[in-house]
Amino acid sequence: MHRSGTSWLTGALQQAGLHLGRHHTWNPYNQKGNRENPDLFELHEEILARSGFAWDSPPPLDGESLWTQGFLSRAERLCAEIGQRSPWGFKDPRTLLLLDGWLQLLSNVRMVGIFRHPLAVAASLESRNLMARDRALELWLAYNLRLIDAHERFGPFPLLSFDWERDRLHEALFQSCRTLGLDDSPHRQDFYAEDLKHNRVVSGHLPAEVEAAYIRLKAWSEGSL
């Protein structure tokens, strides 16, 4: 989900040897950059928009594929371009909305996920996008139900919580790097900065379905489920 530490995770994996190809290294909301490939971002935006959806208006979880052959061909060309160096990968939260097409193209995908407390995400979206809390929580649920679905179908894969303190995050990162075959040397992992967490967890009521999804993700990340 957006505002959940995806940029930190991707930047840290990049420092551990993951090749990202062309990517953003700065934006107004994250001075280290969101680490997203602009061509891949545009592809995702076009796929969603063609069917009347967007990052903040996602398609139904059990809906039909939005990929056309033309989109698949563009994605294949992007993979060939980024994949000129190995290991390679990419990050965009929209990938969760369009995962079926990527799995059709890539036969040897390895995933790593990250999540964050729903109220912290909601506070961040309120600050950045003036999004109402109820709407932000609905969006958090839409994305994280897909993360849960992916973990159930293709996991277990490394799953981190951006709510963790720095030391615990780094330990989980090192373990993820080992799982992914990347450099797990601690001195390489300095992408973290406290100001990446613009909004901390705040008190408040969570809808039952949101709370249940968050509890499930926490249990997986802590190895208790």
VENDA-V195121 format. One record per residue. N is the residue number from 1. PHI is phi in degrees with one decimal (none if undefined). Layout:
BEGIN
n = {N/N}
phi = {PHI/PHI}
END
This chain:
BEGIN
n = {1/2/3/4/5/6/7/8/9/10/11/12/13/14/15/16/17/18/19/20/21/22/23/24/25/26/27/28/29/30/31/32/33/34/35/36/37/38/39/40/41/42/43/44/45/46/47/48/49/50/51/52/53/54/55/56/57/58/59/60/61/62/63/64/65/66/67/68/69/70/71/72/73/74/75/76/77/78/79/80/81/82/83/84/85/86/87/88/89/90/91/92/93/94/95/96/97/98/99/100/101/102/103/104/105/106/107/108/109/110/111/112/113/114/115/116/117/118/119/120/121/122/123/124/125/126/127/128/129/130/131/132/133/134/135/136/137/138/139/140/141/142/143/144/145/146/147/148/149/150/151/152/153/154/155/156/157/158/159/160/161/162/163/164/165/166/167/168/169/170/171/172/173/174/175/176/177/178/179/180/181/182/183/184/185/186/187/188/189/190/191/192/193/194/195/196/197/198/199/200/201/202/203/204/205/206/207/208/209/210/211/212/213/214/215/216/217/218/219/220/221/222/223/224/225}
phi = {none/-54.6/64.0/-122.8/92.3/-65.3/-69.1/-59.9/-60.4/-68.2/-62.7/-67.1/-66.2/-61.5/-65.6/-87.9/117.3/-78.7/-85.1/-107.2/68.6/-69.4/-157.8/-78.3/-112.6/-160.9/-155.3/-61.6/-98.5/-157.3/-71.3/-93.4/86.9/-87.0/62.4/-99.7/-75.6/-63.9/-70.2/-68.3/-57.6/-64.4/-61.1/-60.9/-59.5/-68.2/-61.1/-66.1/-64.5/-58.0/-106.2/85.4/-113.9/-159.7/-58.0/-101.4/-142.4/-74.0/-68.9/-63.3/-59.0/-104.2/-78.2/-71.7/-61.2/-97.0/-80.2/-103.1/-62.4/-63.1/-65.9/-62.1/-65.4/-62.5/-63.3/-63.6/-65.9/-62.5/-60.9/-63.4/-70.7/-68.2/-78.9/-66.5/-122.3/-129.7/-75.3/-129.3/-169.4/-153.0/-139.2/-165.3/-52.5/-62.7/-56.0/-62.3/-80.0/-130.8/-63.8/-60.4/-67.6/-66.6/-69.5/-70.1/-86.6/-111.0/-89.6/-126.3/-73.3/-124.0/-111.1/-143.4/-122.3/-145.2/-137.9/-148.8/-53.9/-55.4/-72.8/-68.2/-63.7/-62.0/-64.2/-67.0/-69.4/-65.3/-69.3/-84.4/-117.2/56.1/-86.8/-63.0/-58.9/-59.7/-66.4/-64.1/-67.9/-62.0/-68.8/-54.9/-65.7/-58.6/-73.5/-76.0/-64.5/-71.0/-63.5/-61.8/-61.5/-64.4/-65.9/-72.0/-86.8/-123.0/-84.0/-77.1/-125.7/-54.8/-135.0/-110.2/-111.0/-73.5/-76.7/-65.4/-72.1/-55.5/-62.9/-68.6/-59.5/-65.8/-62.9/-65.0/-64.5/-60.4/-63.7/-63.6/-60.8/-62.8/-62.1/-89.7/76.0/-102.5/-66.6/-104.2/-69.4/-55.8/-68.1/-81.4/-97.9/-121.9/-77.8/-67.9/-147.6/-58.1/-74.6/-67.7/-94.0/-68.8/-131.7/-87.9/-61.8/-115.5/-77.2/158.3/-80.1/-110.0/-56.9/-55.9/-68.6/-66.1/-61.0/-63.3/-66.1/-64.6/-61.1/-64.8/-63.0/-60.1/-62.1/-63.4/-66.5/-93.3/73.5/-106.5/-136.3}
END
